[in-house]
Amino acid sequence: MRSTGGFWVIAFILFLLDCYVFQAVKTVSQPLSERAKIYINTAFWVISVLTLLALLAFPFVPILRASKIFRNYVFALLAGLFLAKLIASLLFLTDDLRRLVLWAITKFRQNSGSQFLAEGQAISRSTFMSWLGLALGGTLFGTLIYGFGNKYNYQLKKVRLSFNSLPKAFDGLKLVHISDIHSGSFQNPKAVNKGVDLILAQNPDLILFTGDLVNDRAAEMEEYKAIFSRLKAPMGVYSTLGNHDYGDYISWPTEADKTANLNQLKEVHAEMGWNLLMNEHIIFEKNGANLALLGIENWGAKGRFPKYGKMDQAYAGTEKIPFKVLLSHDPSHWDAQVKTLYPSIDLMLSGHTHGMQFGIENPYFKWSPVQWMYKQWAGLYEDGNQKLYVNRGFGFIGYPGRVGVLPEITLITLNVKG
């Protein structure tokens, strides 16, 4: 069993947060009757104790570790409660700093013979700041619960991209781009099937998938293999691997077991009729014109993500092809290598970020915490003649929901510029 010391540390931090937040709860409940105060205080500590027990039980109870519902929803609720209390506590801390400053000023003036406050009068906690902190924390927690209902709310994004280098024979080519399926998180095959229906309804010429088919294990696809096998297109379905596909985030009995899992995942791609590009390319021909599709294994420049991709191998043989599309899971690859060393890559397609499954997007404003790590995290980016599109992800992982940044199916139409 893995070390449980980290769980005890987290539980202790949560307990300290609970004690701090409870002071604000007492402040806002002051005007209420004694019975109401008892109910509120009891409810607060019952929820807090249950939260701590769930966290501490997780390492010791196998059925909890194996339960997808517990891992997805209960842990999401625990994380949501923690973030809500943390945000509320930041406001409480601001108020307490105010009280500390006032107390210091009072002491100084009293020592100087000036009476700033009456003898024995305390500097009370601000009811307004207590309410504000609790309201903001509660709003965040409520928003995360609301997001549970959005995890299968697939959004179709239609994008038209124009290029000088695109051969006229491929003018109007329709690509459907999906990414980050994370089948190990799914619990509703019927809802996933509707997403596949939406893809097929676009009648694409080519379907492209940019990695993270599973969370960790190839076996996660057993229930969903038949569903994704329905994806067909005249020019084929092509895919590549993401960082989660290698099984790097769990412990394997032996290195051979890990290798066998990856080989099994490659077979899953083949069984679904998907063409997995492993640091290689394919050249499409139409009316004497050519278009190259390159696919590499995961290559990340951020957060210690692995660099399995070998761009030189995938690129070799495409030098004279006038238009190139690259499938590369991690968008940090664009700035780190593609733009600098491979300027003839016209379009790169990525995923990986999920838009953090949390943010704000409207026609005038786009924000997510993930942008603090990834410069390119959702949608279209351009630099000179090169373009990058980052898909927000078909599935989800960790938090079983979406807030503001919904699951995406992208229909990209290529046109000749001019």
BELZI-V24901 format. One line per field, one symbol per residue. phi: phi as a letter, one per 30 degrees, with the letter a starting at -180 (. if undefined). psi: psi as a letter, one per 20 degrees, with the letter a starting at -180 (. if undefined). A space follows every 10 residues. Layout:
# BELZI-V24901
phi->???
psi->???
This chain:
# BELZI-V24901
phi->.deceddddd dddddddedd ddddddddce dddddddddd dddedddddd dddddddedc cedddddddd dddddddddd dddddddddd dddedddedd dddddddddd dcjccdbdei dccddddddd dddddddddd dddddededc dcddccccbc bcbddddddc dieccccbah dhedcdbbed ddddddeddd ddhddbcbbc jidbdbcddd dedcdddddd dbaecjcbbb ccddddidcb dcebdddddd dddddddded ddiccdcchb bbccbbhicb bcccbbdebc cbhiddcddb dddddejcec ddbbcccbec ddddddbddd cbddddbccb bidihihalb bbecabbaed ddccdcbajc bbbiccbbbc ddjdcaaidd abbiccdbbc ccccbddj
psi->qqpjhhhhgg hgghgggghg hhhhghgijg irrhghgggg gggghggggh ggggghhghi ohhghiohgg hggghggghg gggghggghh ghgghhhghg ghgggggghg hjjqngqqpi pqoqqphghg ggghggghgg ghghghihii hjmppopppp ppqhipqhhj pjppppprrm glhiiqjnhg ghhhghghgh iilqhppppl rmhrggqhih igiighgiii oqqhirpqrr qrhiiikijr pqgrhhhggh gghhhhhggg hijqoponla rqpqppliqq ppoqpqrpoq jqkkqqmhqn hhghhpijhj phppppoogo iihghhgghh imijogpppr dghjkjjpap priippqqhh iihpgoipbp qqociqqppo qiphbrqeol apohorqqpp opppqpq.
